[in-house]
Structure formats: C-alpha cells, structure tokens
C-alpha cells in the first residue's frame, strides 16, 4: 500500500503576505484561494514538481501559532542552482552548507549532504536538500 503525503498546514499570521511569499518568492503554484465568508479562507500552494502541497488559511485549518512549524524540507537536483534562484527571488537564504558525509562517493560532492535554509515571513523554517537520485 502506498501512503502519500498530500498537504501540510503552515501556520501564518497574514494570509496575503504568506501567499505572496510562497507564490512570488518561492515560485509555488497557487492551486486555489477560497473564502467562505469572512471567517474561513484556504489557500493551497504546491512547490514545482511536488506531489505535496501546503495550505495556509483561517477557520478551516488547525489553529497553530504562526511560525511554529520547523524543519519542513524540499529536495532539489542542484542545490547551487536552487540557492541562486532563491537569492534572485529575494529570499533571505543561507549559503550552501554541507551536513555530514556521503556513505558512498557520489559524482557531485553535494549530493545528499548539500543544504540551504530559509524562513518564511512568520518564522516557519525550511531546509532544501540536494538529492539528485530522487528527481
């Protein structure tokens, strides 16, 4: 049986600011932005190439403190190119960092161990890891 992760709720304080960050700065696709009156709004965004989306909103999502989600992780084929794209989009992102050692040699020394880190405007934290074998 396959179990696929489809949605992660990301707690934010300002839906419009977060939507702009995820869509414009990170390049996530806006799947939908739906409001049911003044009390309920759901915005679903999906990273390019991902089968899992994030949801930001109010009313129909769990009530969590904004910025309390830590350690979300994206995977890319080329961490150096991903870093350059994030910088070009105005994201405050760390330099490429190597964490650990590969158990076996890889053609690219950053494969599996190359990371960058950033946070959204509320302080939810993200890592981006290079794993070329998955993409």
N, C-alpha and C positions, 0 to 999 in steps of 0.2 A: 504494500500500500504506500503510495506517495502522499506525503504531507507537505503542502506548500504554504509558506508564509505569504499572506496576501497584503496585509495592512498593518502599519504601526502608527499609533496615535502619538503625535508630537505636541506636547502642551506649550501653548504660546499665549502671550498677553494681548497681542494686537494681530488679528487675523489678516488684515490687509497688508501690514508690514511684513509678516511672515510669508504670505503668498508672494509678494514682490521679491523677497529674498530667494525663496526656493525656485520660483519660476524664472526670474530675470537674472539673478546672480549665479545660481547653480545650474540653470537650464532644465529643471524638472518640467515635465509636461503637465499642464493643468487638465486633469481628466474631467472634473466638474466642480462647480461652485454653486451650491444650492442653499437657499434660505427658505425656511418655513416660518414666516412671521418675523418678529424682531428677536425672538429668543433662541432660535435654532438656525445654525449655519454650519455647513460641512463643505470643506474644500479638500479634494483629493488630488494629489500630485504624484507623478511617477518619475523616478530617475530614468534617463535614457537607457534603454536596454534591460531594464529591471522588470521582474515579474512581481515585485512587491512595491506597494505604494505607501505614501504617508498620508495621514489625514490630520488636518488642523480644523479647529472649529469651536463651537459652543453649543450647549444644550443637548445634543445627541452624542457627545463624546464624553469619556470619563473625565471627571474633574480632578486634574492633577496640577500641582504648582508649575507655572511657566518656568522653563529652563531646567526642569528636574530630570529630564531624560539624558542619560550619559552613555557614551560608548556605542552609539549607532555606527555601523560600518558599511562603507561602499567598497566595491572591488573594481579595479580597472586593469587594463592590459599594460599601460605605460604610465607609471606614477610621475615621471618627469613631465610628460605632456599634460597630465591631469593638473599638476601643480601650476604649470604655465597658464592653462585655461582658467583656473580659479583666480590667479593673480590678475589676468586680463579682465576678468569679470568683476574685479574689485572686492573679492573675498579676502578677509584677513586670515591667511592660511600659514601654517608653519612651513619651514623649509623641509625638504625631503629628509627623512630620518630613517636610519637602518636599525631595526629592532631584532636582535638575535642573529643566529646564523642558520643558513640552509643546512639541513641534514645531508643533502647530496648536492653536488655542484649543479648550477643552472647556467644556461647561456648568458643570462643577464643577472649580474650580482644583486640587483634589487628585487628580483622575483621572489615573492613570498615574504620578504623582510623589509621592503620599502614602503614607508608610510608618510602621509601628511595628515595634519589635524586642523580642524576649524570648529567654530561655534556659530550657531545662528544668533539673531539679534536678542533672543531671550536667554542664551547661555546653554541651550541643548548642545551637547558635544558630539562631534562626528570624527571618525577616522576614515581615511581612504588608503587601501592596501593594494599593492601590485600583485596580482596573481594571473599571469598570462595563460596558464593552462586551463583556466575555467572560462575564459572569454574567447 
